[in-house]
Amino acid sequence: MKGSESSRICFPIQVNRLPRESLLTATLYAVPIPPPGSSSETNKQRRNPEALGWVTTPLFNFRQVLTCGRKLLGLWPATQDPSSARSSVPNFNQPDSVILQIDFPSSAFEVKFTSPPAADFSPKYNFHSLIEEDQWKLKEVMQKESLYWLTDADRKQLWEKRYYCHSEVSSLPLLLASAPSWEWACLPDIYVLLKQWTHMNHQDALGLLHAAFPDQEVRRTAVRWIDSISDAELLDYLPQLVQALKYECYLDSPLVRFLMKRAICDLRITHYFFWLLKDGLKDSQFSIRYQYLLAALLCCCGKGLREEFDRQCWLVNTLAKLAQQVREAAPSSRQAILRDGLEDVKQFFNVNGSCRLPLSPSLLVKGIVPKDCSYFNSNAVPLKLSFQNVDPLGENIRVIFKCGDDLRQDMLTLQMIRIMNKIWVQEGLDMRMVIFRCFSTGRGRGMVEMIPNAETLRKIQVEHGVTGSFKDRPLADWLQKHNPKEDEYEKAVENFIYSCAGCCVATYVLGICDRHNDNIMLKTTGHMFHIDFGRFLGHAQMFGNIKRDRAPFVFTSDMAYVINGGDKPSSRFHDFVDLCCQAYNLIRKHTHLFLNLLGLMLSCGIPELSDLEDLKYVYDALRPQDSEADATTYFTRLIESSLGSVATKLNFFIHNLAQMKFTASDSQPTLSFAPRVHTIKTSSRIVDVFLWRHEKVFNPSKGYIYIVKVKRENPSEITYIQRTFEEFQELHNKLRLIVPSSLLPSFPSRFVIGRSRGEAVAEKRKEELNGYIWNLLHAAPEVAESDLLYTFLHPLPRDEVAAGTNPAPKPAANLNVERLLDQTGYIQKCAPTLAALFTVIDNCGQLHATWSQPVGKMGGEVKLSISYKNNKLFIMVMHIRGLQPLQDGSDPDPYVKIYLLPDPQKTTKRKTKVARKTCNPTYNEMLIYDGIPKGDLHQRELRLSVLSEEGFWENILLGEVIIRLRDLDLTREKMGWFELGSRSHGTM
């Protein structure tokens, strides 16, 4: 309602109908006065009211007595959204705030709110007693998982059918949000529903703490259900519970008492509760409430903890001051300022002895290690700090301290990823995720845990040049360098497959953007993880109208190369896709949890989580309305889209160029295949190098390696190393970065006419490389004694494994066979284009032609999921493995075709999409037969054919299998591999 200055406003509602949690919201508007002589149209435009400020105040105080008499209320600026939280205290903190005087009616007696008792009776009906159409409609509404997207029709239907919903325990928040009124007379029906409702689990009960449920009885019931939560799980949800304190009408509430009780009983909860309340002090609207709670916590926790918190605050302020100085200094003076500032940190430890880090109460440190401290050359210039561990057997504790970046978003993102990981582990799926700590210690500053033995993808890729992001081998080569033994490398690849799948799912669900190769990291053990979450929930960085993040998530060909073990899809890629889809579906089962947690954070002040559109991004990403099969198909298409995106690699390349300006001028280039740097001081002087011979290799790719004999000053010290032509070329390129080209000999040309991997070329290159390496050894000292050259000529782990072996040359007969096959290759390549012509090589090497059906080599297996429900037969074609190449040696373009026999009219044909150039395709496509009575299944057979698409010519059959449905128990889903042959009857 509107009123002018000193006007009386009367609301058309009786006091005895008001809910206890009723709020009065007052907004002050100003109407501009038009200048004299202006036109009426201009005056009308200028007289639009403009909000100056707002304030809310409860109509009933904490003693449940109706407010009366004069109240002075400080207004909050109109720029601060009043919808971010349900209520706030008046603004008396800002000296220039507008004060609004409101005179409430006075009374000779107190008007007190009395809670009504629950109704005596509330029926409970079986959900399945509803007609099928109503059941379907109710389930469709409940699949929305959140009260935010309920329509008026949804609310009406839920409330009318509320007595049928007791079996759907998690639907209570949806039902309460659908209540037509919370007036006093309606409360008994709501309270009896609460009283009779089955005990909700902790995750679902969080949904009753939203701002939409201010009723004290509802919130008391929610806290009672949450009360049995373990301390470890409570820590997972503590940030949201601290935010939920804003939605309490009164300071003394069940939620406040619950948090205080648990904080007093557990040191970890005390620690994190303290820092979350400290961060809450920066929220101007609720700072007074958080001050009271912080004071109560410090009063109850004891003198020892109060002194510990004082030390932590002192340390944080010291580091913040230092970080700010380094950030504002000129680049040339930053190192000196850092060294001077670290003296203050050392003085802190001299005075206090030891201190716990805000990151975790388990991190107890006793000093700083200045020589290991530095800073990052990024815009925020965060500090890289190393603290001495109090535990003499423990390693130094390395952290990043940021000043100028709001880490609350990073903190929230990592919390969501940590909860996802716990869900996977609880379901028996260990995704090998790297979980690290991040904590905001105030607005614009905080700490991040550093992960040891990890490198950014950018640094790994640029070891292969600035265009390394376009190459497929950098990640695999880097992992091979750090895991030279076969079993170590296989374990690293396994870790990579799992962690990469987890990262794909987590970053997609949370809409993490601004993904470049400097905020994705890889451990030497193969674990991949993401850092720096400055943009999430789909808020991508824009170049004009173009999103910088074009792919659903980061999954590039160099990652697929590691998974496949090469540039062709393998059965391990099937495992990766299955992991992604399984992990995605497990998170989808907990859609309500993530919507509850993020919904409780809407008022926290994070710019990219401020309204329902941000929350809807996660809802749309999780697709709760989809079946598991549909979600599997959907995520498989996302994987294909991400892998096929050129924009991601281009984004990486642009970032490589942009970061070149930050590269320190004194940084020395290193060889991508060498795990460590070796110098003339750490190894004997080299006196002679000779390329002894070349050998043909087939792993990891087909080509030639050169056996190099290295002789050092010690006569008995002779070693043999293996190097490829590409590695010689990398040495030359890296040498050009540190010495003038005039000091280097010319390098043999990479380009040759004819087959670049032929025997003659390898022999020619051996002679040229011998001359090149001899000239390097006899060049100027900055070349001949360089770290690059000594690292290149130092034995690698692979050289030690291969030491002493002398592979016998291939028999000449084998070479003749290869040559013969090369001669027949053209005819074989032409055979499919003739649709029926194929060639046969007899014992004499003569070529014979004959006409036949275009049948390729049979073999392989197909993975299917078969189920039957509601007169529908569902066939999920998942993967195929082990298909044979075509006669010309190329990979087929396979697709799957299915008939449901008998089918004389051929009306049951179903097909998948075509996969290109692979013997191990992935489909995850659902093929459906509708209207199949259950009694007919035992007389039906599935005929599945795998064919290679051949364009204008007849497609080539690669394998078939016939599946008798009577052999399968279709009362439950059947999943397994079926062998492909020539129309054989398949078994699971």
N, C-alpha and C positions, 0 to 999 in steps of 0.2 A: 504494500500500500504506500501511497505517497502522502507527504505532508510538508507544509511550509514551516518557516521559522515560528517557534512557540505555538504550534498547532497541536490539537488533540487528535490522536488516531485511535479508532475503535475497531478491533478485529472481530469479525462476525463468528466467533466460536466460544462456546461455553468453557469455563475454566475446568469443570469436572470432566471434560472430554480430552484434555491435553495429556499427551504422553509425558512421562517424567523427564525425558531427555529433550524436551522441546527447547529450541534455540530461537532467539530473536536476532535477526541479521539486519543491520542498518547500513545503508550506503548513502553517502553524501554526494549530491550532484551539483554542478554549477551550470547555469545557463548564461552564455555570453551576451552582453548588451551590445546591440549593433550601433555603429557610429551614426550620428545624425546625417540625414540626406541620402542614405544608402537605399537601394531598391528593395522592394518587398520580397522578391525571390532570393536575393542575397541574404536578407535578414532571416528568412526561413532556414536557409542552409546553415547560417552561423548560430542559430538558436538551438541546435541539437544539444541535448544535455551531455555533459562530460563528467564522468565519475572522478571524484577527488580522493575518496577513501572509503573504507568499510570496517565493520567490527561486528563480532558476534558476542552474545552473552546468554547464558542459560536462564530459563524462566524459573527453574527450581534449583536451589543450592544443594550442597552435598548433604544437608540435613533433610532434604526433600521438602523444604518450605518455599512457597511461592515468593518470588522477588517483589519487594515493595519499596517505596520511597525513591529518593534521588540517587542516580548513578552517574558518575563521570567516566566516560569511555574514550580512551585514546584510539584514533583511527589508524588503520594500516593503509599505506599508499595503494592506490588502485592498481599499480603495476604488479603488486603481489596478489596472485590469484587466490580468491577466497575458496575456490573449489578444491584446492590442493589438499586440504584437510577439512574435517567437518567443523571444527571449532578452533578458537584460539583465545588467548587472554588479551585484554586491552593493551594497546601499545603505549606504554609509559617509558620505554627505553629511549626512544628518539626524542630529543628536546624540541624539535620543530613539528611534532605530530599534532594534528588537529584534535581538540578535545570536544566530544559531543556530550551534552547533558540530556539525560532522559529521566523523566519523573514517572515512575510507576505508581499505580493507584495504591494508596495507603489503606490499611484496615485495622480495626480495633483488635482483631484476633489473627492468629497465624492460619494461613491456608496450607495444609500439608497434604502431600501426595501419599496415598495408601495403595500399595501394590495389591491387585486383585488376586485371589487364589486361582489355581488352575481349575478348569471345568471338571466336573465329576466324572464325565464319561466321554470317551472318544473312540469311535469304532476302528477296528483294524480289518481290512479286507485283503484277500489274496489277489496279488497283481494279475495272476493268470485267469481270474474270474471275469476280468474285463473282456469285452469283445475284441477280436484280433485287431481291428482297425484302431481302437483306442490304445491298445498296447503298443502298436507300431508308432502312433503319434507321440505317446509319452516317451518312448525310448529315443525317438528322434530329438525331442526337446532335451532330454537328459544328456544326450551326446554333446550338447553345446558346452558342457563341463564348467560353464561360468555364468554367473548371474548377469554379467555385463551385456550379453547379447540376447537376452530374453525379450521377445516382442510382447505386446499387450495380449495377443491371442495365446501365446505360450503361458503367460502368467495366469490367465483365466483358467486354462485347461489344467495346469498344475494344481492350482488351489482347489478346483472342483474335484479333482481325483486324488487329493492328498491322503485320504484314508487307504488308498491302494498302494501307496509308495513306501510303506514301512520296510519292505524287503530291500529297497534300493537305498541303503544307508547313506551313501555319499550324496544323495540328492537333497538333504535337509537345507543347505544354504539356498538352493534354487526354490524350494517350497517357501521358506521364510521370506525370500525376496519377492515372492508372488502374493504375499498377504495383501488384501485390498486396503487394509487400514491398520494402523497401530494405535488407534484411539483406545482409551481406557476400557471401553465396553468390549473391544475385540481381543484384548489381551488374554482372557481365560482360555479361548480356543487355541491361541498360539502357545501358551504355557503348557497346556495338557499335551500338545504335540511334542514339545521338548521333553516333558516328563516321561512319555511313553517310548520315546525314540531309542533305538538300539545304540549302545555306546559307540561313538565314532572313533576312528583311529586318529592319531595325532595330526597326520597330514591333512585329512579332511576337515578336522576341527579348526585348523588355521583359517579356513574360509569364513568362519563365524566372527572373526576379529576385524573384518573389513569395516570401513567407515559406514557402509550401508546398514550395519547392525549396531546402532548405539545402545539398544535396550540392555539394561544391566543384567536382567535374568538370562538373556541369550549369551552375553559375554561371560557371565559367571559359569554357565553350563560348559561353554567352550574351554575355559581355563580348567575346569574340573576334569574334562576329558584329556586335556594336554598334561595334566599334573603328573601322570605316571611315565612321562617321557624320560629316557635315559639322559645322562649328562652329555654324552657324546652327540646324541641326536639334537639335543637342545642347542648345542654350539652351532650346529648346522643352520638352525633357524633363528638364532639370536638377533641378527640385524633386523629381520622382519618384525620380531616381537618388540624390539625397541621402537621401531617406527609405529607399531600398533598402539603404543602409549599415547600418540597424538589423538587417537580416535576415542579415548576415554573421556567421558564427560567430567569426571572428577579425579583428582589426584589420588585419593584413597580408593583403589579399585582392586578387584580380585587379581587382575593381571600384574599390577604393581607389586602386590604382596607375594605373588608367585615368583616373580623375577628376583625380588630381594631375598626371599627364602633360599632359592637355589644358588644365588650368587654367594651367600654367606657360607654355604656348605661345600663349595668346590672352587679351588684356586683359579682354575682355567676360566670358569664362568666369571669370577670376580674380575680377572684381568681384562677379558674382552668386553664385559659390561662397562667397566670403567672407561675404556677408550671409545666405545660407542656413545656413551653419554657425553664424553668430552667433545666428540664431533658434533653431537646434537646441540651443544651450546651455541654453535654458529647459526642455528636456525632461529632467526629473530622472533618468529611468532610463538615458538615453544621453548625458548631458552630458559624462561623462569621455571617451567615445569621440570626441565632437565637439570637445572641447578638444584632444585629441591631433592631430586632423586640422587644426584651425585653426592650431595651433602649427607643424605641418609646412608648411602653406601659406604662413604669414608668413615662415618660415625660407627658403623657396625663392623667394618672389616678389621679394625685393630691398628695399633700404632706401627707395627712392623710393616704392614702393607701400605699404610699411608706414606711412610718414609720411602718405600720402594717406588711408589707411584711418583713421588716428588723427584726422585733420581731420574726416572724415565722421562719425565717432562723436561727436566734440566738438560738431559742428553739430546732430546729431540730439538729443543730450542737452539742448542749449540750447533747442531748439524744443519738446522734450517738457516741459521745466520751464515754459516760457511757456504752452503749451497747457493744462497742468494748472492754472496760476494763473488763466487766463481762464475756464476751465470752472467752477472752484470759486467764482469771484467773483460778487457780486450783479450782476444785469443792468445796473444803472445805472453801475457802476464798471468794467465790462469794457473799454470803449474806452480808458480811461486806463491800465489795467494793460497792455493790449496795446502802447500807445505806449511805456511805460516798458520793457517787456520787449524791444521791438525795438532798444533801445539796446544791449542785450547782444549781439544778433545783429550789429549794426553793429560793435561792438567786436571780435567774432570775425573779421570780414573785415578790420578794420584790422590785426589781428595776423597773419592767415594769408594775406591777399591774395586767394586764390581757393580754390575747393573744388568737387569733383564731387558731384552729388546722388546719393543711393542709388538713385533711380529708374532711372538709366542713366549709364554712364560717359561718355556723349557730352554730358551736361548739365553744363557747366562754368560756374560763376557766380562773380561777384566782389563782390557786395554785395546789400543788401536795399533795396526801394523802399517806405518806410513809408507814403506817401500812397495806395498801391494795396493795402495790406494791411488786412484786416478779419477778421470771423468770421461764421459762419453761425448763424442763430437756430434751431438744432435742439437736440435733447437732448444730443448729444455736444459741441456748440459747437466744431466743427473750425475751424482757422485757414485763412484764405484769404491766401496769401503770394505776393509777386511779387519775383523775384530778378533782379538785373542780369546780363545775358548777357555773357560775356567777349568774344564776337564782337561787334565794334562795329556790324556790319550786321544782327545778329540781334535779334529782339524779346525783350522781357523774358520770363522763364520763370515761369509761374504754376502753383503747386501748392497742393494742400490737404494740411494736416498734421493728422492725427487722433490724439487721445490718449484712451484709454478704449474704443476699438473694436478688436476683433480683425480685422485686415485679411487674415488668411491665407485666409479663405473667399472674399473678394473677389478676391484674387490668384489663387486656384485657378480660380474661375469665369471670370475674364478670360483665363486661360491656355487653358482649354477653348474659349472663343469664338475666340481667336486661332488655335488649331489648326484649328477648323472653317473659318475664313476661308481659311486656307492650302490646305485640301483643296479648297474651292470654286474658288479661283484656279487651282490646279494642274489642275483639270478644265475650265478655261476659262470659269468662271462667276464673274464679279466682282459680289459682292453689295453693294458700296459700303459695307462695314461700317466703323464708326468704332472703331478699336482704340487704346485709351489705356493708359498704364502705371499700375500699382499695385504697391507693394512694402511688405511688412511689415518694419519695422526693429527688431522686438522684440515681445513679447507686449503687446497693447493699444496699439500705436502704429505709425504708418507714414505713407507719402506716397502721394498720388494725383495724377496729372496732370490739369490742367484743360483742357477743350476750349474754344477761343475761339469767339465768334459763335454761341453756343448758348443755348437757354432751355428751362426745364422746361415740360412740357405744362400744368401748373397755372397758371403765370404767363400762358401764351398763352390759356388758356381763360377765366381770370377777367377778362381784358380785355373779355369779353362778359358780365360779371357773375358772381356767385357760382354761378349755375346754368349757367355756360358749358360745363360738362362734359356737359350734356344736349343741347347744340346741335351741329349738323353743320358749321357754317361756320368756326369759329375757326381751325383749322389751315390751311385753304385761304386764308383772308383774311390770316393772318400771313405765309404764304409769298408771297402776291401782293404784300403790302406791301414785302417785302424783295427781291422779284424782279419789278419793275413791267413790264419788257419781256417780250413774249410768248415769245421764245426762252429767256430766263432762267427764266421760270416753268416752261416745259415741261421744261427740264433739271432744275430742282428737283423737279418731280413724278416724273421718271424716277428720280432719286436716292432719293426717298421710297419708291417702289414696291419698288426692290431692297433697300434697307436695312430697310424694314419687314418684308419677307418673310424676310430673314436673322434679324432679331430674333425673329420668331414661331417659327422653327424652333429657334434656339439656346435661347430661354427655355423652350420646351416640353421639349426633350430633357433639359435640365439641371434641370427642375422648379423654376425660379426663382419664388419667391413674394414676398408683400408688395409686389405691384406696384400702386403708386398713381401719380398724375400728377406727383408731385414727384421720382420716380426714373426717369422716362422723359424724354429730352431731344430737342430738334430743333434742328439747325443751320439757319442762314439759307439754306444751299445745299440743304436738303431732306433731309439725312442724319439718320435717327433712330437713337438708341442708348439703352441702359439703363445706369443707375448703381446703386450701393448694393445689394450682393448679400448682405444679412444673412440671408436664408433661401433655401435651395435644396434640391434633391432631394425636392421635394414636402412639405417641412416648413412647411406653411402656418400663418399666424397664425389662432387660433381665437377666435370669439365664442361661448362656451359649447360647444355641439356643432356649430357652424356654421363652415365654412371661410370666411375672409375672401376668398380667391382662389377664386371659383367657376368661372370660365371656364378652358379649357385654357391660354390665353395671352391677352395683351392685344391685341385687335384690335377697335376700336370704330367706330361709324358715321362719326365725324368723320375717321378715317383712310380709310375706304372712300370718303368724299366727295372727298378729295384724289385718290384713285386713279381714281375714275369720272369726275371732272370735274363732279360734280353729285350729286343724290340718287338717280339711277337707275343700275342696273348698266350698264356699258359693256364693250366688248371689252378695255379695259385691265385690267379685273378678271380676265378670263381669263388675261392675262399674269401677273398677280400670283399667281393660284392655281397656274399652271404653274411659276412660279419657286419657290414654297413647296415644291411636291411634288418638283421636281427637286433642290432643295437638301436636302430631307429624305432622299431616296433616296441621295444621295451620302454623307451622313453615316452612313446605315445600312450602307453598304459597309465602313465602318471601325469597326463596333461593337466589335470586339476591341480596337482601339487605346484607345478611351475607357474600356472596362472595365479594361484593363491599367493605364492612368494613374490612374484613380480607385481601383482596387484597391491600388496601391502606396501610396496616401495614407491607407489605413484606420488606420494607426498614428500619424498626424500630430497627433492631438489635437483636430481640428475636431469639435465636438459633433454636427453634422448629417451627418458622414461617419464613422461609427464602427462600423457592422456591415454584414452582407450585405444587410439589408433596404434600406439606403440605396443600395447598389450596384444592387440589383434594380430600383429605380425607373428608372434609366437603361436597364437591359436591357428592361424592359417598354415604355418610351417608344420605343425604337428598333425593337422588334418584328422581330428578325432572322429569325424563322421565316416572315415574310410575303414574298410576291412583290412586285415593284415595283408591279404594278398594284393589288394589295390595299393596299399602303402608300399609294399615290396616293389611292385611294378613302377610306381611313381619314383621311388628313390633310385632305382636302377637307371631310369631315364636321366635323373639329375647327375649321376656319375658319368654317364655318356656325354652329357652336355658340358660338364666341367672339363672332362678329358679332351674334348674337342675344341675347347675355347682357346683361340689364339690370343685373345685380349689379356689373359693372365700372364702369359710369357712376355708379351709386349710391355705390360705394366712392370714386370720384373726388370726388363731391359732398361726402361726409362728410369726406374729407381737406381739401377746401377750407374747410369750416367750422372744422375743428380747427386749421388753419394761420392762421386770421384773428387768433388771439391773438399769433402771432409777428410779424405784420406791423408794421413800424416805423411809429410815429405820424407821423413827418415825411415819409413816402414820398408822393409826389404821384401822383395817377392820370394815366394817359396814354390817348390814343385808340388803339383797336386797329388802325385803318387808316392811321395816320400813322407812318412809319418813324423820324422824329426829332421832337424838341421844338423849337418856335420861340417866341421871346419878342419883346416890344416893342423890346428892345435890339438883337436880331439882325436885325430887319426894321423897315421904316418904320411909323410910326403909321397906323392905318387910320382914315379919316375918313368913309367911306360904304360900305354894303353893300346890294345890291339883287338880289333873285331875279328874273332876267330872263325866263326861260321854263322850261317843263318839256319833257322828251322821253321818248318810250317806248323802252325798251331790252329786249333779249331775252337778253343775256349779261352776267353769269353766270346771272341768273335774270330772268324776265319782270317788268317793273315800270316805274317812272318815276324819272328823275333830274332834278335841278333845276340849271340853269345859273345860277351866282351871280357877279355882277359886283362885284369888290372894288377900291375906290379908296383909295389911300394919299396921304400928305401931298405927295409929289412929284406934280404934276399929270399928268405923262406916265406915271406908274406905275399902270396899270390891268391887272388880271389877271382871268381867267375860270376858275372852278373848278366841278367837278361833285360834287354831294353828293346822297345819297339821304335819304329821310325817316328811315330807321333810323339814319343817321349823325348827323342833327340830334338825334334822340332820345338817342343815346349821349352827345353833347356835353352835353345837359341833365342826364342822369343823373350824369355825372362832375363837372359843376359843383356839383351838390347835395352832393357829398362834401367840397368844400373851402370852400363859402360857405353861409350860412344861406339857407333857401328863401325867406325874406322879401325877400332882395335880388334874387331872380330873377323874371322875368316868367313867367306861366303858359304851359305848353307845349300846343300843339294836341293834341286827343284823337287817340289812335291808332285808336280803334274807330269804325267808320262802319257805317251800315245799307246793305246792298247790296254791290256789288262794290268791294272796298277799293282795287283798282288801276284803277278806271275813270277816264276822261278828266275827268269832272266833279269827282271827288274830288281828283284831282291839281291841278286848277285852284283848288279851294277851299283845299287845303293850301298852295299857293303864296302865296296872299294872307295866310294865317295865319302862315306862316313868315316872311314879309317883316316883319310886325309884331313877331314874336318876336325876330328878329335885330336890328331897329332898337332895340328896348328893351334888348337886351344891350349894344349899343354906347353907349347913353346911361345905363347903370346906374352903380353905384359903381365906383371904380377897381379894386377887387379882382376885379370881374367883367369890366369893359370892357377892362382891360389884363392879364387873366390869360393865363398860358401856354397854357391849354387853348383859349381863344378864338383866339389868334393862331396856334396850331398848326392848328386847324380851318380857318381861312381862308387858310392858306398853301398854294400850289399843290403838289399831289402829282405824282409821275412820270406818273400816268395823265392828269392835267390837261394836262401839257405835251405828251403824245402827241396829245391831242384838241384842242389849241389851234388855232384858226382854222377848224375844221370846222363846217359848218352843214348837217346832214342835211336833205334835202328831206322835207316831209311825205308820207305815203302817199297815193296817189290815192284819190279817193272810191270808185272802183269796188272797190278792195280791201276797203274798209270794208263796202260792201254785201255782198260775198261772205261776209265774216266774219259779218255780221249774219244772212245767210240760213242759214249753217251752224249758227249758234246756234239758229235757229228749228227746224231739222231735227234738232238733237241729241237731243231727247227720243225721237223716232221711231227714230233710229239706235240709241239705247241700249236700246230695247225690242225691236229686231229679233232679237237672239240668243235672247231668252226665248220667242219664237214658234217658234224652232227652224228656220224656213225662210223667214221674211219678211225681205226687205231693201228698202231704199229707193233710188230713183234720182232724181236731180235733172236734168231735161232742160233744154234751152236756154231755155225759158220760165220756169223756176223751178217747174214743176208737180211734184208728188210722185206717183209711180206705185208700186204694190205688185205683186210677183210672187212666185211660190213657186219655191224652188230648194233644193239641198243647202246646208247652212251652211258655205260656203267663205269664208275671209277673204282678205285680200290676200296673194298668194304672194311669197316672197322670203326672203333670208337664206342662211346657210351653216351646216353642221354639221361639227364636227371629230370624227373617229373614229380609233381605233387598232384595226386588224384583224390578228389572228394566228391561226395554226393549229398545234396541238401535241397529240400523243397522242390523235388522233381527237376533239379538241375544238376548236370554233371560238370564239374569244374576240373579242368586240366591245366595246371601251371607248367609251362615249358620253361625250365630254369637254365640249365647249362648243357653243353655238349663238350666232351673231351676226347682227345685222341683220334680225330678225323684224319684220314690219310690225304696227303697232297695229291693234286691232279697229276696226270701223266707227264705234263711238262715240268713238274717239280714246283709249280706255284701253289700257293694256298687257295683253297676254294672260297666262294662267296655263299656260305651255307644258309639255308632256311629250313623250317620244319613245316611239313604238311600232314594233316591228320584227317582220316575218315572214320566214321562210326559205322561199322559193318553189322548186318547187311545193309547195303545202300545201292540198290540197282540204278537209282536216278542220279547218284552222286551229288546229293543235296547237302551232305554233311561235311563238306570240305571246309577246313579251317587252316589258316596259315599264319605264321609269325612273320615278323619283318626279316629282311636279309641282313646278315652280318657280313662285313667286308674283310676279305683276305685274312682268314683265320681258321685254324684247325681246332680252336678251343673257344667257341662263341658263348656269349652270355645273352639270354633273352629276358627271362622273368616276365613272360607274357601269359595272361590268362585267356584260355580258349574255353568257351562255354557252350554246352548243349542244353537248351531249355525244353521243357515239356517231355521229359523222359520218365515214364512211370517206373517205380522201383521194381515191379515184376518183370520189366523188359530187360533189366541190366544183365541178367544171367545169360540171355541169348545174344548179347552184343559183344563185339570185339573192337578194339582200337587198332587201326593200322597207321603207324607213324613212319613217315619217310623223311629222310634228310637229303636234300638236294642242293647242288651248287648252281646258282643262277648264272646263265651263260649269255645274257643279252638277247640277241635275235635268234640264237640257236637253241636247240632242245637242251633242257637242263640235265645235269649229270647226277645220277643217283649215287649217293655216298653211303647209304645204309638204311635198313628198314628193321622194324620190329612190330610184331603183332601181339597185343596184350589182351588176354581173355579176362573180361571183367568179373566173371564168376570165380576167378582165382584170387580176387582181392576182397578183403573185408572193408566195404565202403561205409560202414557205420562210423568210421573215423578216418581222418586224413591219412593217406598213404604217400610216403615220400621216399624216393630211392633212385638208384641208377639202373638203367636197362641197357643191355648189350645190343649194339647195332650189328646186324648181319644181312643176310639175304632172305628176308621174309621169315625169319625164325620166330618162334613163340617166345616172348620175353618173360623173364621172371624178375621180381624185385631184388 
